Structure formats: structure tokens, C-alpha cells
């Protein structure tokens, strides 16, 4: 009985937790955004602070293989001892 009640409660709470508000982010009342970085002319807004820098999410710099090709010889691909 308890297990059924727990499953029912979870199945009702999960959809409510999954729906979120899709509005522009603003600081809480009485709070401000962090100060401008040293040397910056302007204080970044919330969108700029949420956009990851290139180092955090680098772009792929190699071509993907589109067909099977023979592997090149690898000097470090040694058999186990």
C-alpha cells in the first residue's frame, strides 16, 4: 500500500517539477548582477554571463570520417604483456 502511494505521489510530482518557467532571467529583488570584470567597460547582462566561453565548449576542429578507411600505423598500440 505504501509503495503504491509513493509511486502515485512520484508520478504526480514529476510532471509538475519538469515544467518550468520560460521567461527572461532577472536577479532577485534586492540583489544585483556581479560587478564588471577588471578592465571591462560595461557590466555583462544575464545572457552574457550564461553563455559559456569558447574554452568551456570548444568547437570540433577535425573532419569527421564519412567512409571506412584503413587506420594509420600507431606506434603506441602495443599488445598486452
Biopython code that builds the backbone (N, CA, C, O; Angstrom):
import numpy as np
from Bio.PDB.StructureBuilder import StructureBuilder

atoms = [
    (1, "UNK", "N", (0.816, -1.189, 0.000)),
    (1, "UNK", "CA", (0.000, 0.000, 0.000)),
    (1, "UNK", "C", (0.869, 1.267, 0.000)),
    (1, "UNK", "O", (0.605, 2.218, -0.735)),
    (2, "UNK", "N", (1.909, 1.254, 0.842)),
    (2, "UNK", "CA", (2.786, 2.426, 0.899)),
    (2, "UNK", "C", (3.528, 2.617, -0.424)),
    (2, "UNK", "O", (3.723, 3.736, -0.898)),
    (3, "UNK", "N", (3.933, 1.489, -0.998)),
    (3, "UNK", "CA", (4.675, 1.572, -2.251)),
    (3, "UNK", "C", (3.800, 2.155, -3.350)),
    (3, "UNK", "O", (4.268, 2.969, -4.147)),
    (4, "UNK", "N", (2.555, 1.755, -3.403)),
    (4, "UNK", "CA", (1.630, 2.275, -4.400)),
    (4, "UNK", "C", (1.405, 3.769, -4.179)),
    (4, "UNK", "O", (1.351, 4.541, -5.136)),
    (5, "UNK", "N", (1.274, 4.169, -2.925)),
    (5, "UNK", "CA", (1.077, 5.587, -2.622)),
    (5, "UNK", "C", (2.313, 6.396, -3.002)),
    (5, "UNK", "O", (2.192, 7.513, -3.505)),
    (6, "UNK", "N", (3.504, 5.838, -2.766)),
    (6, "UNK", "CA", (4.742, 6.535, -3.109)),
    (6, "UNK", "C", (4.871, 6.680, -4.621)),
    (6, "UNK", "O", (5.272, 7.735, -5.112)),
    (7, "UNK", "N", (4.534, 5.630, -5.356)),
    (7, "UNK", "CA", (4.604, 5.673, -6.817)),
    (7, "UNK", "C", (3.593, 6.683, -7.361)),
    (7, "UNK", "O", (3.895, 7.422, -8.299)),
    (8, "UNK", "N", (2.403, 6.717, -6.779)),
    (8, "UNK", "CA", (1.381, 7.671, -7.204)),
    (8, "UNK", "C", (1.833, 9.107, -6.935)),
    (8, "UNK", "O", (1.675, 9.985, -7.783)),
    (9, "UNK", "N", (2.393, 9.335, -5.754)),
    (9, "UNK", "CA", (2.865, 10.684, -5.419)),
    (9, "UNK", "C", (3.994, 11.104, -6.347)),
    (9, "UNK", "O", (4.040, 12.251, -6.791)),
    (10, "UNK", "N", (4.904, 10.180, -6.642)),
    (10, "UNK", "CA", (6.011, 10.489, -7.539)),
    (10, "UNK", "C", (5.513, 10.767, -8.950)),
    (10, "UNK", "O", (6.003, 11.680, -9.614)),
    (11, "UNK", "N", (4.543, 9.985, -9.410)),
    (11, "UNK", "CA", (4.030, 10.193, -10.767)),
    (11, "UNK", "C", (3.269, 11.504, -10.887)),
    (11, "UNK", "O", (3.178, 12.054, -11.984)),
    (12, "UNK", "N", (2.721, 12.021, -9.793)),
    (12, "UNK", "CA", (2.042, 13.318, -9.840)),
    (12, "UNK", "C", (3.023, 14.474, -9.673)),
    (12, "UNK", "O", (2.808, 15.549, -10.233)),
    (13, "UNK", "N", (4.096, 14.266, -8.911)),
    (13, "UNK", "CA", (5.055, 15.346, -8.642)),
    (13, "UNK", "C", (6.039, 15.528, -9.794)),
    (13, "UNK", "O", (6.489, 16.646, -10.044)),
    (14, "UNK", "N", (6.376, 14.465, -10.490)),
    (14, "UNK", "CA", (7.367, 14.546, -11.558)),
    (14, "UNK", "C", (6.969, 15.489, -12.682)),
    (14, "UNK", "O", (7.790, 16.318, -13.072)),
    (15, "UNK", "N", (5.758, 15.413, -13.226)),
    (15, "UNK", "CA", (5.394, 16.370, -14.281)),
    (15, "UNK", "C", (5.381, 17.820, -13.780)),
    (15, "UNK", "O", (5.738, 18.734, -14.525)),
    (16, "UNK", "N", (4.978, 18.032, -12.541)),
    (16, "UNK", "CA", (4.956, 19.394, -12.001)),
    (16, "UNK", "C", (6.370, 19.937, -11.859)),
    (16, "UNK", "O", (6.602, 21.127, -12.071)),
    (17, "UNK", "N", (7.317, 19.075, -11.504)),
    (17, "UNK", "CA", (8.702, 19.516, -11.361)),
    (17, "UNK", "C", (9.352, 19.742, -12.718)),
    (17, "UNK", "O", (10.274, 20.549, -12.835)),
    (18, "UNK", "N", (8.889, 19.048, -13.732)),
    (18, "UNK", "CA", (9.502, 19.148, -15.053)),
    (18, "UNK", "C", (9.092, 20.412, -15.803)),
    (18, "UNK", "O", (9.840, 20.891, -16.656)),
    (19, "UNK", "N", (7.928, 20.953, -15.499)),
    (19, "UNK", "CA", (7.518, 22.151, -16.228)),
    (19, "UNK", "C", (8.173, 23.360, -15.577)),
    (19, "UNK", "O", (8.110, 23.538, -14.360)),
    (20, "UNK", "N", (8.786, 24.167, -16.382)),
    (20, "UNK", "CA", (9.488, 25.324, -15.851)),
    (20, "UNK", "C", (9.021, 26.586, -16.519)),
    (20, "UNK", "O", (8.343, 26.554, -17.545)),
    (21, "UNK", "N", (9.384, 27.678, -15.937)),
    (21, "UNK", "CA", (9.006, 28.966, -16.484)),
    (21, "UNK", "C", (10.018, 29.362, -17.544)),
    (21, "UNK", "O", (11.222, 29.262, -17.306)),
    (22, "UNK", "N", (9.577, 29.794, -18.670)),
    (22, "UNK", "CA", (10.452, 30.190, -19.774)),
    (22, "UNK", "C", (10.414, 31.710, -19.925)),
    (22, "UNK", "O", (9.900, 32.232, -20.915)),
    (23, "UNK", "N", (10.959, 32.406, -18.944)),
    (23, "UNK", "CA", (10.991, 33.866, -19.012)),
    (23, "UNK", "C", (12.432, 34.338, -18.935)),
    (23, "UNK", "O", (13.336, 33.559, -18.634)),
    (24, "UNK", "N", (12.634, 35.596, -19.206)),
    (24, "UNK", "CA", (13.961, 36.178, -19.143)),
    (24, "UNK", "C", (14.451, 36.166, -17.689)),
    (24, "UNK", "O", (13.690, 36.475, -16.772)),
    (25, "UNK", "N", (15.710, 35.811, -17.488)),
    (25, "UNK", "CA", (16.260, 35.745, -16.149)),
    (25, "UNK", "C", (16.559, 37.144, -15.625)),
    (25, "UNK", "O", (17.117, 37.979, -16.337)),
    (26, "UNK", "N", (16.195, 37.383, -14.419)),
    (26, "UNK", "CA", (16.451, 38.646, -13.741)),
    (26, "UNK", "C", (16.978, 38.331, -12.342)),
    (26, "UNK", "O", (16.617, 37.302, -11.771)),
    (27, "UNK", "N", (17.828, 39.199, -11.777)),
    (27, "UNK", "CA", (18.287, 38.965, -10.404)),
    (27, "UNK", "C", (17.119, 39.092, -9.425)),
    (27, "UNK", "O", (16.131, 39.772, -9.703)),
    (28, "UNK", "N", (17.247, 38.432, -8.285)),
    (28, "UNK", "CA", (16.223, 38.517, -7.254)),
    (28, "UNK", "C", (16.102, 39.947, -6.755)),
    (28, "UNK", "O", (17.018, 40.755, -6.910)),
    (29, "UNK", "N", (14.965, 40.243, -6.157)),
    (29, "UNK", "CA", (14.754, 41.585, -5.612)),
    (29, "UNK", "C", (15.794, 41.853, -4.522)),
    (29, "UNK", "O", (16.004, 41.023, -3.638)),
    (30, "UNK", "N", (16.427, 42.994, -4.593)),
    (30, "UNK", "CA", (17.437, 43.346, -3.606)),
    (30, "UNK", "C", (18.830, 42.847, -3.952)),
    (30, "UNK", "O", (19.783, 43.155, -3.237)),
    (31, "UNK", "N", (18.972, 42.091, -5.022)),
    (31, "UNK", "CA", (20.268, 41.575, -5.462)),
    (31, "UNK", "C", (20.640, 42.210, -6.797)),
    (31, "UNK", "O", (19.775, 42.672, -7.542)),
    (32, "UNK", "N", (21.933, 42.225, -7.087)),
    (32, "UNK", "CA", (22.403, 42.749, -8.366)),
    (32, "UNK", "C", (23.281, 41.712, -9.043)),
    (32, "UNK", "O", (23.704, 40.735, -8.424)),
    (33, "UNK", "N", (23.547, 41.936, -10.317)),
    (33, "UNK", "CA", (24.467, 41.067, -11.037)),
    (33, "UNK", "C", (25.884, 41.314, -10.525)),
    (33, "UNK", "O", (26.140, 42.350, -9.912)),
    (34, "UNK", "N", (26.811, 40.381, -10.764)),
    (34, "UNK", "CA", (28.191, 40.583, -10.319)),
    (34, "UNK", "C", (28.790, 41.842, -10.950)),
    (34, "UNK", "O", (28.328, 42.290, -11.999)),
    (35, "UNK", "N", (29.816, 42.414, -10.315)),
    (35, "UNK", "CA", (30.430, 43.617, -10.894)),
    (35, "UNK", "C", (31.117, 43.294, -12.216)),
    (35, "UNK", "O", (31.383, 42.134, -12.529)),
    (36, "UNK", "N", (31.394, 44.332, -12.974)),
    (36, "UNK", "CA", (32.067, 44.160, -14.262)),
    (36, "UNK", "C", (33.465, 43.604, -14.042)),
    (36, "UNK", "O", (34.119, 43.973, -13.067)),
    (37, "UNK", "N", (33.943, 42.726, -14.922)),
    (37, "UNK", "CA", (35.304, 42.198, -14.800)),
    (37, "UNK", "C", (36.331, 43.326, -14.902)),
    (37, "UNK", "O", (36.065, 44.377, -15.485)),
    (38, "UNK", "N", (37.486, 43.089, -14.333)),
    (38, "UNK", "CA", (38.546, 44.086, -14.336)),
    (38, "UNK", "C", (38.903, 44.455, -15.770)),
    (38, "UNK", "O", (39.194, 43.574, -16.578)),
    (39, "UNK", "N", (38.885, 45.719, -16.092)),
    (39, "UNK", "CA", (39.242, 46.192, -17.417)),
    (39, "UNK", "C", (38.079, 46.259, -18.390)),
    (39, "UNK", "O", (38.233, 46.798, -19.486)),
    (40, "UNK", "N", (36.919, 45.727, -18.023)),
    (40, "UNK", "CA", (35.768, 45.773, -18.929)),
    (40, "UNK", "C", (35.091, 47.136, -18.837)),
    (40, "UNK", "O", (35.056, 47.754, -17.773)),
    (41, "UNK", "N", (34.563, 47.590, -19.952)),
    (41, "UNK", "CA", (33.912, 48.896, -19.984)),
    (41, "UNK", "C", (32.482, 48.827, -19.452)),
    (41, "UNK", "O", (31.992, 49.785, -18.853)),
    (42, "UNK", "N", (31.816, 47.700, -19.672)),
    (42, "UNK", "CA", (30.407, 47.589, -19.285)),
    (42, "UNK", "C", (30.189, 46.318, -18.474)),
    (42, "UNK", "O", (30.949, 45.355, -18.580)),
    (43, "UNK", "N", (29.148, 46.336, -17.674)),
    (43, "UNK", "CA", (28.773, 45.169, -16.881)),
    (43, "UNK", "C", (28.003, 44.201, -17.778)),
    (43, "UNK", "O", (27.043, 44.618, -18.426)),
    (44, "UNK", "N", (28.391, 42.910, -17.840)),
    (44, "UNK", "CA", (27.660, 41.967, -18.696)),
    (44, "UNK", "C", (26.258, 41.688, -18.144)),
    (44, "UNK", "O", (26.045, 41.700, -16.932)),
    (45, "UNK", "N", (25.310, 41.437, -19.048)),
    (45, "UNK", "CA", (23.948, 41.111, -18.620)),
    (45, "UNK", "C", (23.835, 39.617, -18.340)),
    (45, "UNK", "O", (24.813, 38.882, -18.476)),
    (46, "UNK", "N", (22.649, 39.171, -17.953)),
    (46, "UNK", "CA", (22.448, 37.771, -17.568)),
    (46, "UNK", "C", (22.728, 36.826, -18.736)),
    (46, "UNK", "O", (23.326, 35.769, -18.536)),
    (47, "UNK", "N", (22.309, 37.186, -19.947)),
    (47, "UNK", "CA", (22.543, 36.325, -21.111)),
    (47, "UNK", "C", (24.037, 36.154, -21.373)),
    (47, "UNK", "O", (24.490, 35.050, -21.677)),
    (48, "UNK", "N", (24.801, 37.230, -21.259)),
    (48, "UNK", "CA", (26.243, 37.149, -21.499)),
    (48, "UNK", "C", (26.921, 36.290, -20.430)),
    (48, "UNK", "O", (27.881, 35.577, -20.723)),
    (49, "UNK", "N", (26.428, 36.356, -19.199)),
    (49, "UNK", "CA", (27.013, 35.546, -18.128)),
    (49, "UNK", "C", (26.671, 34.063, -18.293)),
    (49, "UNK", "O", (27.433, 33.201, -17.856)),
    (50, "UNK", "N", (25.531, 33.764, -18.919)),
    (50, "UNK", "CA", (25.125, 32.369, -19.096)),
    (50, "UNK", "C", (25.714, 31.725, -20.344)),
    (50, "UNK", "O", (25.685, 30.501, -20.464)),
    (51, "UNK", "N", (26.241, 32.504, -21.268)),
    (51, "UNK", "CA", (26.851, 31.960, -22.473)),
    (51, "UNK", "C", (28.252, 31.467, -22.134)),
    (51, "UNK", "O", (29.088, 32.254, -21.689)),
    (52, "UNK", "N", (28.530, 30.160, -22.337)),
    (52, "UNK", "CA", (29.857, 29.645, -21.968)),
    (52, "UNK", "C", (30.934, 30.170, -22.911)),
    (52, "UNK", "O", (30.681, 30.362, -24.100)),
    (53, "UNK", "N", (32.139, 30.402, -22.380)),
    (53, "UNK", "CA", (33.226, 30.840, -23.256)),
    (53, "UNK", "C", (33.666, 29.708, -24.183)),
    (53, "UNK", "O", (33.291, 28.555, -23.970)),
    (54, "UNK", "N", (34.445, 30.023, -25.195)),
    (54, "UNK", "CA", (34.877, 29.036, -26.179)),
    (54, "UNK", "C", (35.680, 27.921, -25.510)),
    (54, "UNK", "O", (35.575, 26.762, -25.910)),
    (55, "UNK", "N", (36.478, 28.259, -24.497)),
    (55, "UNK", "CA", (37.285, 27.236, -23.832)),
    (55, "UNK", "C", (36.408, 26.218, -23.108)),
    (55, "UNK", "O", (36.815, 25.066, -22.958)),
    (56, "UNK", "N", (35.222, 26.608, -22.658)),
    (56, "UNK", "CA", (34.338, 25.697, -21.940)),
    (56, "UNK", "C", (33.628, 24.737, -22.897)),
    (56, "UNK", "O", (33.330, 23.606, -22.514)),
    (57, "UNK", "N", (33.357, 25.155, -24.110)),
    (57, "UNK", "CA", (32.672, 24.310, -25.090)),
    (57, "UNK", "C", (33.331, 24.512, -26.444)),
    (57, "UNK", "O", (32.779, 25.202, -27.301)),
    (58, "UNK", "N", (34.508, 23.919, -26.652)),
    (58, "UNK", "CA", (35.214, 24.149, -27.912)),
    (58, "UNK", "C", (34.498, 23.500, -29.091)),
    (58, "UNK", "O", (33.792, 22.503, -28.941)),
    (59, "UNK", "N", (34.695, 24.080, -30.241)),
    (59, "UNK", "CA", (34.135, 23.535, -31.467)),
    (59, "UNK", "C", (35.028, 22.413, -31.979)),
    (59, "UNK", "O", (36.233, 22.414, -31.732)),
    (60, "UNK", "N", (34.449, 21.468, -32.683)),
    (60, "UNK", "CA", (35.219, 20.365, -33.251)),
    (60, "UNK", "C", (36.128, 20.917, -34.340)),
    (60, "UNK", "O", (35.687, 21.669, -35.209)),
    (61, "UNK", "N", (37.403, 20.536, -34.284)),
    (61, "UNK", "CA", (38.352, 21.074, -35.250)),
    (61, "UNK", "C", (38.874, 20.007, -36.213)),
    (61, "UNK", "O", (39.816, 20.262, -36.963)),
    (62, "UNK", "N", (38.274, 18.822, -36.199)),
    (62, "UNK", "CA", (38.715, 17.764, -37.097)),
    (62, "UNK", "C", (37.559, 17.374, -38.012)),
    (62, "UNK", "O", (36.390, 17.506, -37.651)),
    (63, "UNK", "N", (37.900, 16.903, -39.177)),
    (63, "UNK", "CA", (36.876, 16.439, -40.101)),
    (63, "UNK", "C", (36.380, 15.071, -39.650)),
    (63, "UNK", "O", (37.173, 14.215, -39.257)),
    (64, "UNK", "N", (35.087, 14.871, -39.708)),
    (64, "UNK", "CA", (34.534, 13.561, -39.409)),
    (64, "UNK", "C", (34.766, 12.642, -40.598)),
    (64, "UNK", "O", (34.721, 13.073, -41.750)),
    (65, "UNK", "N", (35.009, 11.397, -40.310)),
    (65, "UNK", "CA", (35.199, 10.431, -41.399)),
    (65, "UNK", "C", (33.846, 10.085, -41.990)),
    (65, "UNK", "O", (32.901, 9.775, -41.264)),
    (66, "UNK", "N", (33.758, 10.138, -43.286)),
    (66, "UNK", "CA", (32.492, 9.846, -43.940)),
    (66, "UNK", "C", (32.445, 8.431, -44.504)),
    (66, "UNK", "O", (31.374, 7.949, -44.873)),
    (67, "UNK", "N", (33.604, 7.753, -44.574)),
    (67, "UNK", "CA", (33.621, 6.373, -45.061)),
    (67, "UNK", "C", (34.735, 5.622, -44.356)),
    (67, "UNK", "O", (35.593, 6.233, -43.719)),
    (68, "UNK", "N", (34.728, 4.304, -44.466)),
    (68, "UNK", "CA", (35.752, 3.487, -43.822)),
    (68, "UNK", "C", (37.101, 3.717, -44.481)),
    (68, "UNK", "O", (37.206, 3.794, -45.705)),
    (69, "UNK", "N", (38.118, 3.825, -43.662)),
    (69, "UNK", "CA", (39.476, 3.991, -44.157)),
    (69, "UNK", "C", (40.403, 3.121, -43.318)),
    (69, "UNK", "O", (40.122, 2.834, -42.154)),
    (70, "UNK", "N", (41.503, 2.710, -43.921)),
    (70, "UNK", "CA", (42.493, 1.942, -43.178)),
    (70, "UNK", "C", (43.124, 2.832, -42.119)),
    (70, "UNK", "O", (43.406, 4.006, -42.359)),
    (71, "UNK", "N", (43.342, 2.251, -40.937)),
    (71, "UNK", "CA", (43.991, 3.012, -39.877)),
    (71, "UNK", "C", (45.472, 3.159, -40.155)),
    (71, "UNK", "O", (46.117, 2.272, -40.714)),
    (72, "UNK", "N", (45.994, 4.311, -39.747)),
    (72, "UNK", "CA", (47.424, 4.520, -39.880)),
    (72, "UNK", "C", (48.135, 3.725, -38.788)),
    (72, "UNK", "O", (47.539, 3.397, -37.762)),
    (73, "UNK", "N", (49.388, 3.425, -39.011)),
    (73, "UNK", "CA", (50.160, 2.667, -38.039)),
    (73, "UNK", "C", (50.340, 3.496, -36.772)),
    (73, "UNK", "O", (50.723, 4.665, -36.839)),
    (74, "UNK", "N", (50.061, 2.882, -35.599)),
    (74, "UNK", "CA", (50.166, 3.566, -34.317)),
    (74, "UNK", "C", (51.292, 2.929, -33.514)),
    (74, "UNK", "O", (51.196, 1.759, -33.142)),
    (75, "UNK", "N", (52.355, 3.675, -33.243)),
    (75, "UNK", "CA", (53.498, 3.138, -32.507)),
    (75, "UNK", "C", (53.162, 2.820, -31.061)),
    (75, "UNK", "O", (53.851, 2.010, -30.441)),
    (76, "UNK", "N", (52.145, 3.420, -30.515)),
    (76, "UNK", "CA", (51.773, 3.203, -29.119)),
    (76, "UNK", "C", (50.710, 2.111, -28.944)),
    (76, "UNK", "O", (50.346, 1.801, -27.809)),
    (77, "UNK", "N", (50.210, 1.528, -30.016)),
    (77, "UNK", "CA", (49.224, 0.456, -29.944)),
    (77, "UNK", "C", (49.957, -0.860, -29.761)),
    (77, "UNK", "O", (50.162, -1.598, -30.725)),
    (78, "UNK", "N", (50.355, -1.159, -28.527)),
    (78, "UNK", "CA", (51.138, -2.350, -28.222)),
    (78, "UNK", "C", (50.255, -3.439, -27.658)),
    (78, "UNK", "O", (49.257, -3.142, -27.002)),
    (79, "UNK", "N", (50.601, -4.710, -27.899)),
    (79, "UNK", "CA", (49.815, -5.795, -27.322)),
    (79, "UNK", "C", (50.048, -5.866, -25.810)),
    (79, "UNK", "O", (51.077, -5.391, -25.329)),
    (80, "UNK", "N", (49.108, -6.450, -25.047)),
    (80, "UNK", "CA", (49.305, -6.558, -23.602)),
    (80, "UNK", "C", (50.501, -7.477, -23.282)),
    (80, "UNK", "O", (50.836, -8.372, -24.058)),
    (81, "UNK", "N", (51.121, -7.239, -22.146)),
    (81, "UNK", "CA", (52.282, -8.051, -21.761)),
    (81, "UNK", "C", (51.875, -9.407, -21.288)),
    (81, "UNK", "O", (52.728, -10.217, -20.926)),
]
sb = StructureBuilder()
sb.init_structure("model")
sb.init_model(0)
sb.init_chain("A")
sb.init_seg("    ")
for serial, (resi, resn, name, xyz) in enumerate(atoms, 1):
    if name == "N":
        sb.init_residue(resn, " ", resi, " ")
    sb.init_atom(name, np.array(xyz, "f"), 0.0, 1.0, " ", f" {name:<3s}", serial, name[0])
structure = sb.get_structure()
